[in-house]
Amino acid sequence: MFVEPLFYQPKTSDQKKGTGWIEVICGSMFSGKTEELIRRLNRAVLAKQQVEIFKPAIDQRYHEENIVSHNDNFIRSTPVSVASEILLHVHKGEVVGIDEAQFFDDSIVEVSQKLAAQGTRVIIAGLDMDYLGKPFGPMPSLMAIAEFVTKVHAICMKCGGVASHSYRLADSDSTVLLGSQSQYEARCRRCFHETPATTI
C-alpha cells in the first residue's frame, strides 16, 4: 500500500517581514495541483494576507479569469500572456499564486526570483512532465530554485496504482494541448510506457 510522504508546508507565521520564498506544487494531470494551490491561497486570504493570483491567458478551459480545479473549486485570477506581465500587476501582494506555470516562457523563473527577493511568498503549480514524459517547459528550473517542492499524484486509470504521468488520448503531436478527461488519462509509469509511442 502506497502512503504519500509527509512534507513540510510553510505556515503563514513563518513569513517574516522582508522574507520571501518559492513553493512549487507539481505532478501529472488530475493529481490535485490546482486544488492544492487554491487551498494554500485561501488559507493566506483567511490569514488576511494580500494575495494576487495569475494564470496564462492561453488557459481558458473552464473560465477566462478564474483558476478552476477539476473538482470545480475556483479562485479569481488575472490572466497574463507572458510571465513578465506578472511584475506589472503585482502591487503589495504578500502572497502570489501562479497556476499552469508550464505554459509560461522561461522568464517565469526570473520573475519568481524577483518576487521572492522582494519578500513575497510565491506559490506555483504546474505539470512537471509533458505527454511524452519529458520535463515540461520552465518547471524543472522552478523546482530547482524553490525552497519547497510538493509532488502530488493521481490514480492510474488503467491499474489503480500511483500515477505520475499524463497520457494523451487525443491524436495530436503538439506539446501544448489544453485538455480534460476526454483527452488525457493519469497513468503510472508501467501503464504509461506499455503503449507504443506511435499511438500516444
ZICOR-V161315 format. One record per run of one state. SS is the DSSP state (hx for helix, st for strand, lp for the rest). FROM is the first residue (numbers start at 1). TO is the last residue. If there is no record, write none. Layout:
SS_FROM_TO + SS_FROM_TO
This chain:
lp_1_11 + hx_12_14 + lp_15_20 + st_21_27 + lp_28_32 + hx_33_46 + lp_47_50 + st_51_56 + lp_57_66 + st_67_68 + lp_69_73 + st_74_75 + lp_76_77 + st_78_80 + lp_81_84 + hx_85_89 + lp_90_94 + st_95_99 + lp_100_100 + hx_101_103 + lp_104_106 + hx_107_117 + lp_118_120 + st_121_127 + lp_128_128 + st_129_129 + lp_130_134 + st_135_135 + lp_136_138 + hx_139_145 + lp_146_147 + st_148_152 + lp_153_153 + st_154_155 + lp_156_161 + st_162_163 + lp_164_164 + st_165_168 + lp_169_183 + st_184_187 + lp_188_188 + hx_189_193 + lp_194_196 + hx_197_199 + lp_200_200
